Amino acid sequence: MNKVDPLYSIPAFYAGKSVFITGASGFMGKILMEKLLRSCPDIREIFILVRGKRGAGVDDRLRKMLALPVFDRLRKECPSAFDKVIPIAGNTAEEGLAIPDVERRVLIERVSVIFHVAASVRFDDSLKDAIFLNTRSTRDICIIAAQMKNLKVFVHVSTTYCQADKPDVEERVYSFDVDWKKAITIAEKVDAELLKPLTAKYLDNFPNTYTFTKRLAEQIVSDYSHVIPCVIFRPSIVISSLSEPIAGWIDNFNGPVGMMIGGGKGILRILFGDERLNADFIPVDIAIKAMLTASWKRGLIPITADKSVHVYNCASADVKSVSFEELNNMGMRVIHEYPLEGNIWRPGAFHTKSKTVYYILVLLLHLLPGMVVDAIIKSTGRKPMLVNLHRKIYSANSALAYFLMNQWNFQNAKMRSLLSDVPPADVDDFGYEYASFDVNLYFKQCLIAAKQYLLKEDLANLPAARLHYERMVWIDKIFKTFFAAFIIWMSFHSGLINWTLSTLDSFGTILTST
């Protein structure tokens, strides 16, 4: 096979092409950009949409982003590749993406591949904001894409959970009885405060504005598919990298890794959810490799020959079925070996499906200890923060409860077939261990990397962390012993135990006499 023929090579397909990425500063966006620069060295350029932030211009934000550890491998292997990254000032929350006219014309003239990765994944966004960020932005980039002279493929990154109202989710576009055009018009013309009381009715069976507006975005892509060669790529829960560019790399506390860290710090003690349900997760580098393979496959087919939307559910529960209980147990095993620094209590968390039990344990295990610790912190002149942190954890758990109490079957035959579609010459760079990687080893890597890159902890401090971990274990045991003794003492003094023993004695007498 010819390595320079796009038919037989993903890097050859991208050679000489200009790519436009929205959401490049996000978790998936960084890995996508790094992978394109490193594994497709002949790519012409990558335009990325960047929003100025806190007084920093787009060039400053790009410079800071490229200095992150996730780009260290590229910096070592091909430092000149960074020159191919061109920031475009814009904002997905603004109409037309707020892209200046000159830059818009450059994109229309030169771009061949678009990855629309940008989205707000906040579950508590107002309906107005979520429509602007997730729905209208998709319409606006489709408008630009339809004008591009050399467009080969438009990849819209969605989510498997945008079909949250269906227990079985196929790899196809579903019809929707909500008109995306009317939704955008309402968001633009109706005041946010007036929309608040109407949101629940408008969402209907959807758990939050995120899934609802991402579903609307898929309708937009489908409606533009007659003029744009489209891919809808739906990842499930995207978490730490398996191997590239760094094993276990992550830049956020979302998903299972965040829960493990919360439990490992002794901050997260109780979760509302069904521990028997499976967590559908996908390592970010596997998702990116599959996405690039899908873009190559679709990009080889002209729009005149195929106007259908290629849909992929990037999910893994069919081959990597891991329950929330197993995830928790794996995390605690790793924490025992690689304890986190400064944990405030003995690591460990558990789930309950009972709201009553959950509320009681939140009070006993989160709020009351938090108030005590905050009082101690305040007495030393420092700012208390634990109660506020537990409020945030409670809000996050409430937002995730729907997903922790329900199970979906994400059909992924097309996604699985992508692995066999990878050209033989590209297997080393774009193949992936979809079904064979060791889950226990993977999550060990995840937590070790999280210690380094998220928590900024030095592995050289492990002996001290282990000593502190053992100290917290003993404190927990002592506290439980005193608490049990206190309950017994209170029971005796309240007459509860005497009454119970008397009742049992009477009951035994009755049984004996009969």
C-alpha angles and dihedrals in degrees: 000000000000112000091201094053111095088215090066103028134054093201089050090053090055095042111119093002129127117225129200119205128186116195093028091146091058128089098268093034094060093050091046093052093045092049094049093050094046103039099032099047095168095058109130100222144324119227113201127192109234129182118212109242136194094347094312118125124225092262091054092048091049092049092051092047094050090051091064120112091248088074096046094099092051090045089055098042102037115001093170089066090080089069088070093064112096119186118219116199111235148118127227089208091063128076112266088014086276090266112160116243096247093053091044091057091049091053092048092050100044114022119103101168130038127194110190099196100145116113141137107247093185108126092202098055114131114255090248095053094043092052091050094047101038107022111027092042089057091051091049095050090047088055089054092044092053089059096050113114098206103032112149100171141000115205116198113195108214130158134253087232094065083086091055091138091066124070091203116046118194127198096259140088113270124213116246129203093214115089110227091205092056091045091056092046091051092049091050097046107031121076115249092236091054090050095054098077090044096049098087092051092046093050091050106172096002116107097218146356092264097064091039096052093043088055089053089050091057089056089055092052090048092051091052095045093098090068102025126056098234141195123185108202115193116190120186117214105343112208142161122336119265096213114328132118089340124000110251097004117164134155103198142052095234124123131006095334091056090050091050091051091049090051092043092054091051089240099106109057104153134031130190106228147087108278091197093066120097122249111224106211135161127197109243096235091053089051092050094048090050090047093052091048090050091049091050092048093050094040092061091063117074119228089242090063099042127022095170124113113245107220126194128184103209095202133135112190091106091065102019104041108176123163123219087247091055091047090053092048092048090050094051091049090054092044089054089056097036106025119193119244122257099009109177096213142006107302116251142104135188139193133238131187093201114094090200092054090044094053092047093049093045087057095045101037103030116021103035095045088043091055091049094048092045090052090053091047092049091051089060091055096254127124114266114233112156099089090049090049091051090051088056091048090050091050091048092049090049090052092048097042093095090056094043092053101044136062129212134192108221107195108216110172092129091048091051091048090059089074091062090046093063107109112248091241090056101046093102092055103030105023118099141196095244098162107012107059119112108251094201093052090044095056090044088058090045094056095042090051091045089055089055105036104027103030095028091226121160115229087216086073093061095108091057091044091052091050091051090047091055090047090055091049091055093045089052091051093048092047092050091049093051091043092052090047090050092051091050091048091049091048093053093047093047091050092239096125093043089052091047093048091046091050092049091047091052091047090050091050091053091050091048094049092051 
